[in-house]
Amino acid sequence: MNQKANALQQKLIRNFNRAEKRHDLRPPLYDSQSARLGVGTAASQLGASVDVVAPGKRSCPYHFHHGQEEMFIIVEGQGMLRVAGEMLPIANGDILFIPAGPEYPHQIINTSDAPLKYLSISTRQMPDLVEYPDSGKFQAMALNDGQRTSYIQRPSASLDYWQDEP
């Protein structure tokens, strides 16, 4: 492969089966492996990752985004989509569409005895505000010089707009 083709391949192609995954373990409910696939690519408005959730576990807390839309493609296994207070069965081949906003808080749960593997695709709307209904937290995220900045807080710890201002 020539130099130009090699450079294009690096910016445009990822293989989710060969991606190096990070293990996120938080007993007793959370156990997953994930790899962010869009990092270092030419994409500026789309994000993607591959996630593998251990049997009987979850990958992340129940949440919703104010800015980002998400899509999940189930490539292996089965489980449940907890969404808007309901539990919906999901299985290999299903594609889940989650719009931004408080109407669709969501969480993927592996209710089976085998791994659940899916692709996560999202818009990269920044800044974004994420709310966590189970814990009453919110997360504010923004990009600064290409680095993600994130703050997690509860509304009860909110400051007055004018506090500590001269």
Number of C-alpha atoms within 10 A of each C-alpha: 7 6 8 9 9 10 11 12 13 13 14 12 12 16 9 18 9 8 14 14 18 12 14 14 15 13 8 9 14 17 20 22 17 22 20 20 21 19 14 11 16 13 13 12 11 16 18 22 19 24 24 23 27 23 19 18 24 25 23 17 18 20 21 27 24 16 17 20 18 20 17 21 19 22 17 16 21 25 26 18 20 17 18 15 11 10 15 11 13 21 18 15 13 15 16 14 14 19 18 18 17 15 12 18 23 23 18 25 27 24 21 15 13 15 20 29 24 27 22 20 20 19 16 17 19 14 16 17 20 21 23 17 15 9 11 11 15 19 15 17 17 16 13 9 7 7 8 11 12 13 10 12 13 13 9 8 7 8 9 7 7 7 7 7 5 4
